[in-house]
Amino acid sequence: MSDPLAGIAAFVQAAQGASFAVAARQLGLTRSAVGKAIARLEERLGVQLFHRTTRSLALTEEGALFYERCAGALAEIRGAEQIFDTGRSEPVGRLRISVPVLLGRHCVAPLLVPLAKQHAQLAIDVTFTDRPVDLLEDGYDLVVRTGALANEADLKARRLGVQTMVLCAAPAYLRTRGAPACLDDLAAHDTLAYGKGERVVPWRFSESGALRSIVAQGRLRFDDLESIAAAAVQGAGLAWLPSWLITDQLHAGLLVEVLPALRGPGFDVYAMWPLGRYLPMRVRVVIDELASRIPPMLAATPMAASLPRRNPAGAS
């Protein structure tokens, strides 16, 4: 007797990802195996479930009706499996997570290492990239991002906190050039901009209850925040940086916050995972750890420091 569930999981994954390749990655199979499983399912049902072209995959009318029933049935089965997972005391298996390069290096990775040590049966693969990723297409269980993601409608999210941005400069620079008293003064200062290609990320401030954006027009532009921080420490100009990146420099007095009263709204940071999928304990454990430990790292307030006085003309 044939298995009535044969090919169902492959069909549902292919329908959700609109791709046999996506289904193959999600199920740990080859693309050929997924295609054959769905072909056998279509033969058994006597209907065509997908319209196939070389560039696209779309459900037929019969396929859409079948998907509605199958997706719900698989969700029930996964819910039943969760009963056993919930009873486990240890997370088991391999988790694939994508994180931004610097945020991942400074805030996420330091939390994952002790978590892996704590749970001997938990394996974690971490990819560091700033490019937008598609969880279904790229095969990730979890991503951490501050920006937009592909297929956001197919994702669930948990807010990890707000990334605080700080306008800062080296004391030596401020002694020479003076500290700006208002946002309009920034035009007379050297600035260190973050940009890629022709796009420069604007600095955001809160002035008189309104959001004000300023595009730094300095001679130095980098596409790497650590390089901007290093240049700021060297006295090259004003920089607008995440507080978690420059906490040590601020505490050591190598950098000083400028215009703290005008600090603008930060950027929300989220952990995101595929919508509607049964969430294994290994994923839940990582999400809970990040949600518990990341917020204070993101919202760290720089130590108060007095701005250095500007040298009078001719003073050494």
N, C-alpha and C positions, 0 to 999 in steps of 0.2 A: 504494500500500500504506500502511495506517495505521501510525503509530508505536506499537509495543507498550508503550513507556514513557510515552506521553501520559497525563497526569493522575495518574501514580503519586506524584510528589513532592507534589502538592496533597493527594492522599488521605492520605499518611503524615503530613504536617504537620497536617491537619485532625484526624486520629485522635489525634495526640499532644497537641494543644491543645484537643481537644473543641470546636472552633469553626472555622467558615469564616473568621471575621474574623482569628483568630490566624494561620491559614495564609496569608491574604492579606498580612499584615504581614511574615511571615517570608520570603515569596517575592517581595515587591515587586509584588504584583498587587492588583486590586480584589477585593472579596468576591464580586461577580458573576462575575468570571472564574474564581475558584476553584470556585464552585458549578457553573458550566457545565462545567468540566473534569471534575469528579467525576461529573456527570450523564452526560456522554459515556462515561466509563469504565464506569459501571454499565450503560449501554445496550450497550456492546461486550461486557461480560462476561455480561450477561443475569441479573444478580443485584442486589439492593439491599444496598449496603454500610453505610448509616447509617439509624438511626431518627431522624427529624427532627421536632422540635416548635419552637414559637416561642421556647422558652427553653433548649432543650438539644439536644445532638447526641451520639448514642451508636452504637457499632458494632453491627451485626447479627451473628449467629453467623457468617455467611459473611464479613462484613467483618472480624471478628476473626481468622479463619483467613488471609484474604488479607493482613491487616496484618502478621502474624508473618513471612510470606515477604518481603513488600515492604520492611519496615523493615531486615531483614538484607541484602537486595540493595542498597538505597541506601547502607547503611553500607560495603559493599564498594566501591561506585563512588566514594564520597567518600574512602575509603582510597587508591584508585588515584589520585585527583586530588591527594592529599597528596604523592605522589611528586614531582610537578612543583612544588608549593608549597615543599617542603623544599629543592629545588634553587635557589630564588630567594635572592638576596642582600639583597633589600629587601622589606619588607612593603608590600602594595598594597591600596587600598580604604578604605572608611569604616567606622569602628567606633563603635557607640553604647554609652556607659557611663553608669551611674547611680551617684552617690556621695552620702554624707551631706553636708549643707550645710557644716558647719564643718570636719569631717575632710577633706572634699573640697577646701575652700578653702585650708586650711593645709598639708595633706600630699600630696594626690593631684594637684591641678591644677598645682602647681609642678614636678612631675615630668613631666607630660604635655606641657607647652609645649616644653621642650628636646627631648623625644622626637619631637614633630612636626617640629621644625626639623631634626633629624638625618635623618629619613626623608621625603623630599620627596613621595613618593606615598602617604603615610599621612594620612588625614583622621580626625579624632576629634570626635564630638559628645558633650558632657558635660552631663548633667542633674543639678542639685543638688536633692535632696529627702530629707527624713527619713522620709517615709511608706514603708510596706512596698510593694515592687513585685513584679510577676509578670513574669519575663523573657519568657515565651512570649506572654502577653497584651499586654504593653507594648512588645515588640519590641526588647529590649536584648540586646546581645552579651555584656555583662559588667556585673556590679554589685559594688560594695564596700559591705559592711554589717557592723555589730556586732550587730545584732538579728536576729530571725526573719524569714524570707522566705516568701512564698506559694510553694507547689509545691516545697518543699525536696527532696522525694523525686525530683524530676526534674532536680536540679542536681548539678554537681560543684563542689568548692571547694578553694581553696588558702589555707592560713593565712598571713596577712601579718604577724602579730605580736600582741602583747598591749598594749592601751591601759592605761597606768599612770595611776591616779587618785591625786591628792594633796590632803590636807587642808591648807589654807593660810589665812593672814590677813595683813593689813598690819601692819608693825611698830608703827605708831601705835596700832592697836586693841589689840595685845598689851601695849603699855606701859600702857595705861589699864585693861584688863580682866584682864590676866594670861594666861599660856598654860595651857591645860588640861594636867593631869598624867596624866589617864586618861580613858577614854571616858565615864565617869559624870559628869565635869566638864562635858561638852558641854551638859547641860541648863541650866546657868547662863549660857550664852553666847548672843549673837545669832548666828543662822545664816542663810545664804542658800541657799534650797532651789531645786531644779530640778523643775518639775512642769508637767503639762498637764491642765487641767480639775481633777478632784478627785484625780488620781493624783500623788503625790510620789515621786520616785525615791529609794530609801533609800541611805544611805552604807554602804559595806561595809568592814569592818576584820577583821584577823586577831588574835585575842586568845587567848592560851594555847592556840594550835594549833587554835582553832575559829573559824568564820566568825560574825561578829556584825554585824547590820544595825541601823542607827539612822535613823529618819525625822526629818529636820530639821523643827522646829516653829516656826521663826522667823517674824517678821511680814512679811518680804520673800520673795516667791516669784516666779521668772521662768521663762519657757519658752525662754530663750535663754542659752546658756552664756557668750557674750561679755559680755552684760549683767551676769551674775553676777560674772565676773572684774573688770569695771570697778567694780562696787559694792564688791568685796573690796578693791581698791586704794584706794578712797576711805575705807576703815576701817569699813564697814558691818557686818562680822561675819566669821565663819568660812565658808569655802566649800570644796566638794569638787569638784575639777576635773581634767580630763585634763592630764597634764604637758606634752603638746605644745602645748596652748593657752596656757599661762602660762610657758613657758620663759624668754622675755625678761624678764617681770616678776620671776621668781625670781632670774635672774642680775643684774638691776639692783637687787635688794634692795627692790623695791616690794611684794613678797609674800615670806613666810617659810613653809616647811613646818612643820606642827604634827604631833606624834605620829608621826614617820617610822617608828619601830619597829613601829607597828601598821598600817602600810600594808597594805591588803587585796589580795586577788587582783584582777587587772585583767580586762578584757573582750577576748575574742578578736576579731580583725578578719579578715574573709575576703574574698577575691575569688571570685565564683561565676559559673558559666556553665551553659548547658543541657547536661544529660546526654546522652551518646550522639551528639552532633553533631560532625561534623568540625570541628576547631579551626584556623581559618586562621592564617597567620603573623602577620597584623596583631593578632590577639587574643593569641597567644602572646607576642609582643614586649612588649605592654603588661603582661601578667601577670608576666613575668619581671622587668621593670623595677620594678614595684611590690613584688614579693617580695624584691628585692635592696635597695631603698632605704627602704621604709616601716618595717621592724622597728626600726632604731635611732631613728627619729623617734618612734615610739610608746613606746619603753622608755627614753627619755631620763630620767636620774636628776637631780633637782634638786641644785643646788650646796648643800653644807653651809653652814649659816648659824646663828649663835648667836641665840637668841631674846632680844629686848629685855627688860630688867628692867621690872617693873611699878613705876609711880611710887608712892612712899609717899603716904599720905593727906595732902593739903594741899600736896604738892610741885608746882612749876610745871614 
